[in-house]
């Protein structure tokens, strides 16, 4: 893999928390820009890179809404995908990470318990109930996010829109490596 320089990404949609349309990333540096883009915009792509590197299943976070409570969807749900469970209620996917071997949720903010992540996303969604869903494969993630039929499992590897050509796999690899290394160091100390 070639040595990567700082890259500026031009996002097709604003991030869900701060409404940023452009971020500057330094490979493997987890700062406010990286947390914003991989926590509130491109979380699924980072989860795919983590899954690719480790083989760990992906974990999705979805929130439940009532039709009367918020009919147009969620500010934080990246795709505003409806998943009906019973009349008047629906689930929207909000975030994606991976499940570590000890059952923790790993994303750009590090490893936490699933309960902690559910509380975070419930708070972001004004108290809407939250749950995690295990997604063992790229195909499961693709179906869960309801990407169009025929979308290849490699959809997440599309090139970033940036000031120069950047392969997503090359751009995400340093972040995935830093997160996995930090998780492993944390479990070594705890073990």
C-alpha positions, 0 to 999 in steps of 0.5 A, a space after each residue: 500500500 502506498 504511503 498516503 498523504 492528508 486528503 480532503 474529501 468532498 461528501 455527497 451529503 452533509 454529515 448528520 451531526 455537524 452538517 459538514 460537506 468537506 473533511 480533511 483526513 490524516 491517515 490513521 489519525 482519529 481526530 474530530 474530522 475523522 470522528 465526524 465523517 466515520 461516525 456520522 456519514 461514512 460509518 458503513 464504509 469503515 465497518 466494511 474495512 474493519 470487517 475486511 481486515 478482521 473477519 469480525 461481523 458487522 453490527 448495525 444500530 437501528 432506532 425505532 420511531 412511531 409514525 406519529 412521532 417522526 414521520 419523515 425519519 431521523 436526522 442521524 439515520 444516514 439513509 432513512 430506511 424504513 423497516 416496519 415491525 408493526 403498524 405505526 412503528 418503524 426502524 431506521 438504521 443509524 450506525 454501523 461498526 463491528 463486533 469484537 471477539 469479546 462482544 464489544 462494538 468497535 467503530 471510529 470512537 473505539 470499543 464500547 459495549 453494545 449497551 453504551 452504543 445503544 444509549 448513545 444513539 437513543 440519546 442522539 435520536 431524542 430517546 428513540 429505542 435503539 438496538 444492535 443487529 448482527 450483520 455477518 457478511 457484506 451481503 447482510 449489510 447491503 440487505 439491511 441498509 436496503 441498497 438497491 437490488 443488484 448492488 455488488 457487495 463491494 459497493 463500499 470500495 468505490 473511490 472517494 470524491 476528493 482533491 485527487 484519486 484515493 482508493 477507499 480501501 487504501 484510505 480506510 486501511 490506516 484507520 482500521 489498523 489503528 482501531 484494531 491495534 488499539 482494541 488489541 492493546 486494550 484487551 492485552 492490558 485487561 487480560 
